[in-house]
Protein backbone atom coordinates (compact mmCIF):
# COMPACT_ATOMS: atom_id res chain seq x y z
CA UNK A 1 0.00 0.00 0.00
CA UNK A 2 1.09 3.51 -0.76
CA UNK A 3 3.31 5.02 1.94
CA UNK A 4 1.50 8.35 1.57
CA UNK A 5 -1.76 6.65 2.58
CA UNK A 6 -0.11 5.08 5.62
CA UNK A 7 1.48 8.38 6.60
CA UNK A 8 -1.78 10.31 6.25
CA UNK A 9 -3.66 7.69 8.23
CA UNK A 10 -0.98 7.70 10.94
CA UNK A 11 -1.35 11.48 11.18
CA UNK A 12 -5.11 11.12 11.69
CA UNK A 13 -4.60 8.53 14.43
CA UNK A 14 -1.82 10.62 16.03
CA UNK A 15 -3.93 13.75 16.25
CA UNK A 16 -7.15 12.08 17.37
CA UNK A 17 -5.59 9.69 19.89
CA UNK A 18 -2.80 12.08 20.96
CA UNK A 19 -0.03 9.64 20.03
CA UNK A 20 3.63 10.33 19.28
CA UNK A 21 5.16 9.90 15.84
CA UNK A 22 7.11 6.92 17.17
CA UNK A 23 3.97 4.89 17.90
CA UNK A 24 3.85 1.40 16.39
CA UNK A 25 0.69 2.03 14.39
CA UNK A 26 0.59 -1.46 12.89
CA UNK A 27 -0.13 -2.93 16.32
CA UNK A 28 -2.60 -0.19 17.32
CA UNK A 29 -6.01 -1.64 18.25
CA UNK A 30 -9.16 -0.08 19.62
CA UNK A 31 -9.41 -2.54 22.50
CA UNK A 32 -5.91 -1.75 23.75
CA UNK A 33 -5.76 2.03 23.18
CA UNK A 34 -7.30 3.83 26.16
CA UNK A 35 -7.85 7.09 24.24
CA UNK A 36 -9.88 5.33 21.53
CA UNK A 37 -13.38 5.95 22.88
CA UNK A 38 -16.59 6.54 20.92
CA UNK A 39 -15.80 10.22 20.31
CA UNK A 40 -12.30 9.34 19.06
CA UNK A 41 -13.82 6.64 16.84
CA UNK A 42 -16.18 9.19 15.25
CA UNK A 43 -13.27 11.60 14.78
CA UNK A 44 -11.12 8.91 13.12
CA UNK A 45 -13.99 8.07 10.76
CA UNK A 46 -14.52 11.73 9.94
CA UNK A 47 -10.80 12.21 9.33
CA UNK A 48 -10.61 9.20 7.03
CA UNK A 49 -13.65 10.30 5.03
CA UNK A 50 -12.32 13.84 4.70
CA UNK A 51 -8.69 13.04 3.87
CA UNK A 52 -9.32 10.13 1.50
CA UNK A 53 -12.55 11.45 -0.07
CA UNK A 54 -14.45 8.25 0.67
CA UNK A 55 -17.69 7.47 2.46
CA UNK A 56 -17.70 4.76 5.10
CA UNK A 57 -20.78 2.64 5.74
CA UNK A 58 -22.14 1.60 9.13
CA UNK A 59 -20.55 -1.81 8.53
CA UNK A 60 -17.20 -0.07 7.99
CA UNK A 61 -17.65 1.78 11.31
CA UNK A 62 -17.86 -1.58 13.08
CA UNK A 63 -14.97 -3.08 11.09
CA UNK A 64 -12.67 -0.18 11.95
CA UNK A 65 -11.07 -1.68 15.03
CA UNK A 66 -7.37 -1.13 14.35
CA UNK A 67 -4.94 0.85 12.25
CA UNK A 68 -4.55 -2.18 9.97
CA UNK A 69 -8.31 -2.54 9.49
CA UNK A 70 -8.49 1.15 8.57
CA UNK A 71 -5.84 0.60 5.89
CA UNK A 72 -7.80 -2.35 4.51
CA UNK A 73 -11.05 -0.36 4.40
CA UNK A 74 -9.34 2.51 2.58
CA UNK A 75 -7.78 0.11 0.08
CA UNK A 76 -11.16 -1.55 -0.57
CA UNK A 77 -12.90 1.80 -1.06
CA UNK A 78 -10.25 3.05 -3.48
CA UNK A 79 -10.48 -0.14 -5.56
CA UNK A 80 -14.25 0.13 -5.60
CA UNK A 81 -14.06 3.74 -6.82
CA UNK A 82 -11.78 3.00 -9.77
CA UNK A 83 -13.44 3.22 -13.22
PDB file as gemmi writes it, atoms N, CA and C in Angstrom:
CRYST1    1.000    1.000    1.000  90.00  90.00  90.00 P 1                      
ATOM      1  N   UNK A   1       0.841  -1.180   0.000  1.00  0.00           N  
ATOM      2  CA  UNK A   1       0.000   0.000   0.000  1.00  0.00           C  
ATOM      3  C   UNK A   1       0.880   1.235   0.000  1.00  0.00           C  
ATOM      4  N   UNK A   2       0.392   2.247  -0.616  1.00  0.00           N  
ATOM      5  CA  UNK A   2       1.087   3.509  -0.759  1.00  0.00           C  
ATOM      6  C   UNK A   2       1.520   4.074   0.599  1.00  0.00           C  
ATOM      7  N   UNK A   3       2.795   4.454   0.697  1.00  0.00           N  
ATOM      8  CA  UNK A   3       3.311   5.018   1.943  1.00  0.00           C  
ATOM      9  C   UNK A   3       2.642   6.337   2.307  1.00  0.00           C  
ATOM     10  N   UNK A   4       2.194   7.094   1.302  1.00  0.00           N  
ATOM     11  CA  UNK A   4       1.499   8.350   1.571  1.00  0.00           C  
ATOM     12  C   UNK A   4       0.183   8.074   2.298  1.00  0.00           C  
ATOM     13  N   UNK A   5      -0.509   7.026   1.911  1.00  0.00           N  
ATOM     14  CA  UNK A   5      -1.762   6.655   2.577  1.00  0.00           C  
ATOM     15  C   UNK A   5      -1.479   6.284   4.030  1.00  0.00           C  
ATOM     16  N   UNK A   6      -0.462   5.466   4.251  1.00  0.00           N  
ATOM     17  CA  UNK A   6      -0.105   5.079   5.622  1.00  0.00           C  
ATOM     18  C   UNK A   6       0.273   6.290   6.458  1.00  0.00           C  
ATOM     19  N   UNK A   7       1.037   7.199   5.876  1.00  0.00           N  
ATOM     20  CA  UNK A   7       1.480   8.381   6.602  1.00  0.00           C  
ATOM     21  C   UNK A   7       0.293   9.273   6.956  1.00  0.00           C  
ATOM     22  N   UNK A   8      -0.596   9.484   6.011  1.00  0.00           N  
ATOM     23  CA  UNK A   8      -1.776  10.313   6.255  1.00  0.00           C  
ATOM     24  C   UNK A   8      -2.659   9.683   7.323  1.00  0.00           C  
ATOM     25  N   UNK A   9      -2.852   8.380   7.240  1.00  0.00           N  
ATOM     26  CA  UNK A   9      -3.662   7.686   8.230  1.00  0.00           C  
ATOM     27  C   UNK A   9      -3.011   7.755   9.613  1.00  0.00           C  
ATOM     28  N   UNK A  10      -1.700   7.593   9.665  1.00  0.00           N  
ATOM     29  CA  UNK A  10      -0.977   7.701  10.941  1.00  0.00           C  
ATOM     30  C   UNK A  10      -1.141   9.094  11.535  1.00  0.00           C  
ATOM     31  N   UNK A  11      -1.149  10.121  10.693  1.00  0.00           N  
ATOM     32  CA  UNK A  11      -1.353  11.484  11.181  1.00  0.00           C  
ATOM     33  C   UNK A  11      -2.744  11.646  11.790  1.00  0.00           C  
ATOM     34  N   UNK A  12      -3.751  11.062  11.153  1.00  0.00           N  
ATOM     35  CA  UNK A  12      -5.112  11.117  11.689  1.00  0.00           C  
ATOM     36  C   UNK A  12      -5.151  10.456  13.064  1.00  0.00           C  
ATOM     37  N   UNK A  13      -4.610   9.248  13.158  1.00  0.00           N  
ATOM     38  CA  UNK A  13      -4.597   8.527  14.430  1.00  0.00           C  
ATOM     39  C   UNK A  13      -3.795   9.286  15.483  1.00  0.00           C  
ATOM     40  N   UNK A  14      -2.668   9.869  15.089  1.00  0.00           N  
ATOM     41  CA  UNK A  14      -1.820  10.617  16.028  1.00  0.00           C  
ATOM     42  C   UNK A  14      -2.555  11.798  16.626  1.00  0.00           C  
ATOM     43  N   UNK A  15      -3.216  12.557  15.786  1.00  0.00           N  
ATOM     44  CA  UNK A  15      -3.929  13.748  16.251  1.00  0.00           C  
ATOM     45  C   UNK A  15      -5.110  13.362  17.127  1.00  0.00           C  
ATOM     46  N   UNK A  16      -5.928  12.448  16.646  1.00  0.00           N  
ATOM     47  CA  UNK A  16      -7.147  12.083  17.375  1.00  0.00           C  
ATOM     48  C   UNK A  16      -6.831  11.402  18.702  1.00  0.00           C  
ATOM     49  N   UNK A  17      -5.885  10.471  18.684  1.00  0.00           N  
ATOM     50  CA  UNK A  17      -5.585   9.686  19.887  1.00  0.00           C  
ATOM     51  C   UNK A  17      -4.442  10.263  20.714  1.00  0.00           C  
ATOM     52  N   UNK A  18      -3.903  11.403  20.267  1.00  0.00           N  
ATOM     53  CA  UNK A  18      -2.797  12.079  20.959  1.00  0.00           C  
ATOM     54  C   UNK A  18      -1.598  11.147  21.151  1.00  0.00           C  
ATOM     55  N   UNK A  19      -1.149  10.589  20.030  1.00  0.00           N  
ATOM     56  CA  UNK A  19      -0.027   9.645  20.032  1.00  0.00           C  
ATOM     57  C   UNK A  19       1.218  10.304  19.452  1.00  0.00           C  
ATOM     58  N   UNK A  20       2.373   9.795  19.821  1.00  0.00           N  
ATOM     59  CA  UNK A  20       3.627  10.328  19.278  1.00  0.00           C  
ATOM     60  C   UNK A  20       3.876   9.740  17.896  1.00  0.00           C  
ATOM     61  N   UNK A  21       4.780  10.381  17.175  1.00  0.00           N  
ATOM     62  CA  UNK A  21       5.158   9.903  15.842  1.00  0.00           C  
ATOM     63  C   UNK A  21       5.805   8.525  15.897  1.00  0.00           C  
ATOM     64  N   UNK A  22       6.383   8.185  17.031  1.00  0.00           N  
ATOM     65  CA  UNK A  22       7.114   6.923  17.175  1.00  0.00           C  
ATOM     66  C   UNK A  22       6.216   5.740  17.541  1.00  0.00           C  
ATOM     67  N   UNK A  23       4.917   5.957  17.575  1.00  0.00           N  
ATOM     68  CA  UNK A  23       3.973   4.892  17.903  1.00  0.00           C  
ATOM     69  C   UNK A  23       4.040   3.786  16.858  1.00  0.00           C  
ATOM     70  N   UNK A  24       3.930   2.557  17.300  1.00  0.00           N  
ATOM     71  CA  UNK A  24       3.846   1.404  16.385  1.00  0.00           C  
ATOM     72  C   UNK A  24       2.389   1.296  15.932  1.00  0.00           C  
ATOM     73  N   UNK A  25       2.070   1.970  14.848  1.00  0.00           N  
ATOM     74  CA  UNK A  25       0.690   2.030  14.388  1.00  0.00           C  
ATOM     75  C   UNK A  25       0.170   0.683  13.918  1.00  0.00           C  
ATOM     76  N   UNK A  26       1.031  -0.152  13.397  1.00  0.00           N  
ATOM     77  CA  UNK A  26       0.593  -1.461  12.890  1.00  0.00           C  
ATOM     78  C   UNK A  26      -0.044  -2.294  13.994  1.00  0.00           C  
ATOM     79  N   UNK A  27       0.424  -2.140  15.213  1.00  0.00           N  
ATOM     80  CA  UNK A  27      -0.131  -2.932  16.317  1.00  0.00           C  
ATOM     81  C   UNK A  27      -1.230  -2.185  17.087  1.00  0.00           C  
ATOM     82  N   UNK A  28      -1.600  -0.992  16.635  1.00  0.00           N  
ATOM     83  CA  UNK A  28      -2.604  -0.194  17.316  1.00  0.00           C  
ATOM     84  C   UNK A  28      -4.000  -0.792  17.130  1.00  0.00           C  
ATOM     85  N   UNK A  29      -4.669  -1.049  18.268  1.00  0.00           N  
ATOM     86  CA  UNK A  29      -6.014  -1.640  18.245  1.00  0.00           C  
ATOM     87  C   UNK A  29      -6.931  -0.864  19.183  1.00  0.00           C  
ATOM     88  N   UNK A  30      -8.186  -0.822  18.815  1.00  0.00           N  
ATOM     89  CA  UNK A  30      -9.163  -0.084  19.621  1.00  0.00           C  
ATOM     90  C   UNK A  30      -9.265  -0.633  21.046  1.00  0.00           C  
ATOM     91  N   UNK A  31      -9.214  -1.944  21.183  1.00  0.00           N  
ATOM     92  CA  UNK A  31      -9.412  -2.538  22.503  1.00  0.00           C  
ATOM     93  C   UNK A  31      -8.231  -2.309  23.447  1.00  0.00           C  
ATOM     94  N   UNK A  32      -7.079  -1.953  22.897  1.00  0.00           N  
ATOM     95  CA  UNK A  32      -5.908  -1.748  23.752  1.00  0.00           C  
ATOM     96  C   UNK A  32      -5.511  -0.286  23.908  1.00  0.00           C  
ATOM     97  N   UNK A  33      -6.093   0.604  23.121  1.00  0.00           N  
ATOM     98  CA  UNK A  33      -5.756   2.027  23.180  1.00  0.00           C  
ATOM     99  C   UNK A  33      -6.786   2.763  24.041  1.00  0.00           C  
ATOM    100  N   UNK A  34      -6.369   3.225  25.196  1.00  0.00           N  
ATOM    101  CA  UNK A  34      -7.300   3.829  26.156  1.00  0.00           C  
ATOM    102  C   UNK A  34      -7.942   5.117  25.655  1.00  0.00           C  
ATOM    103  N   UNK A  35      -7.284   5.846  24.768  1.00  0.00           N  
ATOM    104  CA  UNK A  35      -7.852   7.088  24.237  1.00  0.00           C  
ATOM    105  C   UNK A  35      -8.862   6.864  23.115  1.00  0.00           C  
ATOM    106  N   UNK A  36      -9.001   5.629  22.661  1.00  0.00           N  
ATOM    107  CA  UNK A  36      -9.880   5.330  21.532  1.00  0.00           C  
ATOM    108  C   UNK A  36     -11.287   5.031  22.056  1.00  0.00           C  
ATOM    109  N   UNK A  37     -11.999   6.088  22.421  1.00  0.00           N  
ATOM    110  CA  UNK A  37     -13.377   5.946  22.878  1.00  0.00           C  
ATOM    111  C   UNK A  37     -14.324   6.246  21.712  1.00  0.00           C  
ATOM    112  N   UNK A  38     -15.616   6.355  21.997  1.00  0.00           N  
ATOM    113  CA  UNK A  38     -16.593   6.543  20.920  1.00  0.00           C  
ATOM    114  C   UNK A  38     -16.403   7.883  20.205  1.00  0.00           C  
ATOM    115  N   UNK A  39     -16.043   8.921  20.941  1.00  0.00           N  
ATOM    116  CA  UNK A  39     -15.798  10.217  20.306  1.00  0.00           C  
ATOM    117  C   UNK A  39     -14.560  10.154  19.408  1.00  0.00           C  
ATOM    118  N   UNK A  40     -13.512   9.509  19.873  1.00  0.00           N  
ATOM    119  CA  UNK A  40     -12.302   9.338  19.058  1.00  0.00           C  
ATOM    120  C   UNK A  40     -12.615   8.513  17.815  1.00  0.00           C  
ATOM    121  N   UNK A  41     -13.452   7.494  17.976  1.00  0.00           N  
ATOM    122  CA  UNK A  41     -13.825   6.636  16.842  1.00  0.00           C  
ATOM    123  C   UNK A  41     -14.524   7.477  15.763  1.00  0.00           C  
ATOM    124  N   UNK A  42     -15.472   8.316  16.197  1.00  0.00           N  
ATOM    125  CA  UNK A  42     -16.177   9.186  15.254  1.00  0.00           C  
ATOM    126  C   UNK A  42     -15.212  10.168  14.586  1.00  0.00           C  
ATOM    127  N   UNK A  43     -14.249  10.660  15.337  1.00  0.00           N  
ATOM    128  CA  UNK A  43     -13.265  11.600  14.780  1.00  0.00           C  
ATOM    129  C   UNK A  43     -12.336  10.917  13.780  1.00  0.00           C  
ATOM    130  N   UNK A  44     -11.950   9.682  14.062  1.00  0.00           N  
ATOM    131  CA  UNK A  44     -11.116   8.915  13.121  1.00  0.00           C  
ATOM    132  C   UNK A  44     -11.890   8.689  11.826  1.00  0.00           C  
ATOM    133  N   UNK A  45     -13.148   8.298  11.938  1.00  0.00           N  
ATOM    134  CA  UNK A  45     -13.987   8.070  10.758  1.00  0.00           C  
ATOM    135  C   UNK A  45     -14.112   9.352   9.945  1.00  0.00           C  
ATOM    136  N   UNK A  46     -14.388  10.445  10.622  1.00  0.00           N  
ATOM    137  CA  UNK A  46     -14.519  11.733   9.942  1.00  0.00           C  
ATOM    138  C   UNK A  46     -13.219  12.121   9.234  1.00  0.00           C  
ATOM    139  N   UNK A  47     -12.098  11.907   9.919  1.00  0.00           N  
ATOM    140  CA  UNK A  47     -10.800  12.215   9.329  1.00  0.00           C  
ATOM    141  C   UNK A  47     -10.509  11.376   8.098  1.00  0.00           C  
ATOM    142  N   UNK A  48     -10.831  10.091   8.175  1.00  0.00           N  
ATOM    143  CA  UNK A  48     -10.611   9.197   7.028  1.00  0.00           C  
ATOM    144  C   UNK A  48     -11.477   9.630   5.852  1.00  0.00           C  
ATOM    145  N   UNK A  49     -12.749   9.892   6.116  1.00  0.00           N  
ATOM    146  CA  UNK A  49     -13.649  10.296   5.030  1.00  0.00           C  
ATOM    147  C   UNK A  49     -13.190  11.604   4.389  1.00  0.00           C  
ATOM    148  N   UNK A  50     -12.761  12.537   5.197  1.00  0.00           N  
ATOM    149  CA  UNK A  50     -12.324  13.835   4.699  1.00  0.00           C  
ATOM    150  C   UNK A  50     -11.007  13.746   3.920  1.00  0.00           C  
ATOM    151  N   UNK A  51     -10.018  13.100   4.497  1.00  0.00           N  
ATOM    152  CA  UNK A  51      -8.689  13.043   3.871  1.00  0.00           C  
ATOM    153  C   UNK A  51      -8.641  12.165   2.618  1.00  0.00           C  
ATOM    154  N   UNK A  52      -9.392  11.073   2.620  1.00  0.00           N  
ATOM    155  CA  UNK A  52      -9.317  10.132   1.503  1.00  0.00           C  
ATOM    156  C   UNK A  52     -10.493  10.250   0.539  1.00  0.00           C  
ATOM    157  N   UNK A  53     -11.396  11.199   0.819  1.00  0.00           N  
ATOM    158  CA  UNK A  53     -12.549  11.452  -0.073  1.00  0.00           C  
ATOM    159  C   UNK A  53     -13.349  10.183  -0.331  1.00  0.00           C  
ATOM    160  N   UNK A  54     -13.647   9.463   0.758  1.00  0.00           N  
ATOM    161  CA  UNK A  54     -14.453   8.249   0.672  1.00  0.00           C  
ATOM    162  C   UNK A  54     -15.579   8.343   1.695  1.00  0.00           C  
ATOM    163  N   UNK A  55     -16.590   7.521   1.507  1.00  0.00           N  
ATOM    164  CA  UNK A  55     -17.691   7.467   2.457  1.00  0.00           C  
ATOM    165  C   UNK A  55     -17.722   6.077   3.079  1.00  0.00           C  
ATOM    166  N   UNK A  56     -17.679   6.037   4.389  1.00  0.00           N  
ATOM    167  CA  UNK A  56     -17.705   4.758   5.099  1.00  0.00           C  
ATOM    168  C   UNK A  56     -19.138   4.401   5.473  1.00  0.00           C  
ATOM    169  N   UNK A  57     -19.454   3.126   5.377  1.00  0.00           N  
ATOM    170  CA  UNK A  57     -20.782   2.637   5.741  1.00  0.00           C  
ATOM    171  C   UNK A  57     -20.822   2.291   7.226  1.00  0.00           C  
ATOM    172  N   UNK A  58     -22.007   2.022   7.734  1.00  0.00           N  
ATOM    173  CA  UNK A  58     -22.138   1.599   9.128  1.00  0.00           C  
ATOM    174  C   UNK A  58     -21.353   0.318   9.380  1.00  0.00           C  
ATOM    175  N   UNK A  59     -21.334  -0.571   8.399  1.00  0.00           N  
ATOM    176  CA  UNK A  59     -20.549  -1.809   8.528  1.00  0.00           C  
ATOM    177  C   UNK A  59     -19.061  -1.485   8.652  1.00  0.00           C  
ATOM    178  N   UNK A  60     -18.602  -0.487   7.902  1.00  0.00           N  
ATOM    179  CA  UNK A  60     -17.200  -0.068   7.993  1.00  0.00           C  
ATOM    180  C   UNK A  60     -16.892   0.499   9.374  1.00  0.00           C  
ATOM    181  N   UNK A  61     -17.853   1.229   9.961  1.00  0.00           N  
ATOM    182  CA  UNK A  61     -17.649   1.781  11.307  1.00  0.00           C  
ATOM    183  C   UNK A  61     -17.329   0.665  12.286  1.00  0.00           C  
ATOM    184  N   UNK A  62     -18.074  -0.434  12.180  1.00  0.00           N  
ATOM    185  CA  UNK A  62     -17.856  -1.575  13.075  1.00  0.00           C  
ATOM    186  C   UNK A  62     -16.547  -2.298  12.778  1.00  0.00           C  
ATOM    187  N   UNK A  63     -16.200  -2.384  11.499  1.00  0.00           N  
ATOM    188  CA  UNK A  63     -14.971  -3.078  11.093  1.00  0.00           C  
ATOM    189  C   UNK A  63     -13.714  -2.318  11.496  1.00  0.00           C  
ATOM    190  N   UNK A  64     -13.829  -1.008  11.645  1.00  0.00           N  
ATOM    191  CA  UNK A  64     -12.668  -0.180  11.948  1.00  0.00           C  
ATOM    192  C   UNK A  64     -12.306  -0.376  13.424  1.00  0.00           C  
ATOM    193  N   UNK A  65     -11.439  -1.333  13.652  1.00  0.00           N  
ATOM    194  CA  UNK A  65     -11.072  -1.679  15.029  1.00  0.00           C  
ATOM    195  C   UNK A  65      -9.560  -1.618  15.266  1.00  0.00           C  
ATOM    196  N   UNK A  66      -8.824  -1.225  14.232  1.00  0.00           N  
ATOM    197  CA  UNK A  66      -7.372  -1.134  14.348  1.00  0.00           C  
ATOM    198  C   UNK A  66      -6.835  -0.265  13.208  1.00  0.00           C  
ATOM    199  N   UNK A  67      -5.587   0.106  13.327  1.00  0.00           N  
ATOM    200  CA  UNK A  67      -4.939   0.851  12.246  1.00  0.00           C  
ATOM    201  C   UNK A  67      -4.921   0.006  10.977  1.00  0.00           C  
ATOM    202  N   UNK A  68      -4.622  -1.280  11.121  1.00  0.00           N  
ATOM    203  CA  UNK A  68      -4.555  -2.180   9.968  1.00  0.00           C  
ATOM    204  C   UNK A  68      -5.910  -2.339   9.293  1.00  0.00           C  
ATOM    205  N   UNK A  69      -6.979  -2.411  10.084  1.00  0.00           N  
ATOM    206  CA  UNK A  69      -8.312  -2.539   9.485  1.00  0.00           C  
ATOM    207  C   UNK A  69      -8.681  -1.253   8.755  1.00  0.00           C  
ATOM    208  N   UNK A  70      -8.243  -0.117   9.262  1.00  0.00           N  
ATOM    209  CA  UNK A  70      -8.491   1.153   8.570  1.00  0.00           C  
ATOM    210  C   UNK A  70      -7.792   1.167   7.214  1.00  0.00           C  
ATOM    211  N   UNK A  71      -6.564   0.695   7.167  1.00  0.00           N  
ATOM    212  CA  UNK A  71      -5.841   0.603   5.887  1.00  0.00           C  
ATOM    213  C   UNK A  71      -6.581  -0.286   4.898  1.00  0.00           C  
ATOM    214  N   UNK A  72      -7.072  -1.412   5.372  1.00  0.00           N  
ATOM    215  CA  UNK A  72      -7.802  -2.349   4.513  1.00  0.00           C  
ATOM    216  C   UNK A  72      -9.081  -1.708   3.970  1.00  0.00           C  
ATOM    217  N   UNK A  73      -9.816  -1.020   4.827  1.00  0.00           N  
ATOM    218  CA  UNK A  73     -11.049  -0.365   4.400  1.00  0.00           C  
ATOM    219  C   UNK A  73     -10.747   0.691   3.336  1.00  0.00           C  
ATOM    220  N   UNK A  74      -9.721   1.487   3.551  1.00  0.00           N  
ATOM    221  CA  UNK A  74      -9.342   2.512   2.577  1.00  0.00           C  
ATOM    222  C   UNK A  74      -8.967   1.872   1.249  1.00  0.00           C  
ATOM    223  N   UNK A  75      -8.188   0.804   1.301  1.00  0.00           N  
ATOM    224  CA  UNK A  75      -7.783   0.106   0.084  1.00  0.00           C  
ATOM    225  C   UNK A  75      -9.003  -0.427  -0.659  1.00  0.00           C  
ATOM    226  N   UNK A  76      -9.939  -1.025   0.055  1.00  0.00           N  
ATOM    227  CA  UNK A  76     -11.159  -1.551  -0.570  1.00  0.00           C  
ATOM    228  C   UNK A  76     -11.978  -0.437  -1.219  1.00  0.00           C  
ATOM    229  N   UNK A  77     -12.111   0.679  -0.541  1.00  0.00           N  
ATOM    230  CA  UNK A  77     -12.902   1.796  -1.064  1.00  0.00           C  
ATOM    231  C   UNK A  77     -12.252   2.387  -2.307  1.00  0.00           C  
ATOM    232  N   UNK A  78     -10.934   2.499  -2.308  1.00  0.00           N  
ATOM    233  CA  UNK A  78     -10.253   3.054  -3.479  1.00  0.00           C  
ATOM    234  C   UNK A  78     -10.358   2.113  -4.675  1.00  0.00           C  
ATOM    235  N   UNK A  79     -10.314   0.811  -4.456  1.00  0.00           N  
ATOM    236  CA  UNK A  79     -10.481  -0.138  -5.555  1.00  0.00           C  
ATOM    237  C   UNK A  79     -11.895  -0.082  -6.100  1.00  0.00           C  
ATOM    238  N   UNK A  80     -12.858   0.069  -5.202  1.00  0.00           N  
ATOM    239  CA  UNK A  80     -14.254   0.130  -5.601  1.00  0.00           C  
ATOM    240  C   UNK A  80     -14.540   1.382  -6.439  1.00  0.00           C  
ATOM    241  N   UNK A  81     -13.823   2.472  -6.146  1.00  0.00           N  
ATOM    242  CA  UNK A  81     -14.058   3.745  -6.816  1.00  0.00           C  
ATOM    243  C   UNK A  81     -13.379   3.848  -8.177  1.00  0.00           C  
ATOM    244  N   UNK A  82     -12.487   2.950  -8.484  1.00  0.00           N  
ATOM    245  CA  UNK A  82     -11.779   3.004  -9.769  1.00  0.00           C  
ATOM    246  C   UNK A  82     -12.744   2.732 -10.919  1.00  0.00           C  
ATOM    247  N   UNK A  83     -12.544   3.429 -12.055  1.00  0.00           N  
ATOM    248  CA  UNK A  83     -13.437   3.218 -13.225  1.00  0.00           C  
ATOM    249  C   UNK A  83     -13.266   1.848 -13.835  1.00  0.00           C  
TER     250      UNK A  83                                                      
END                                                                             
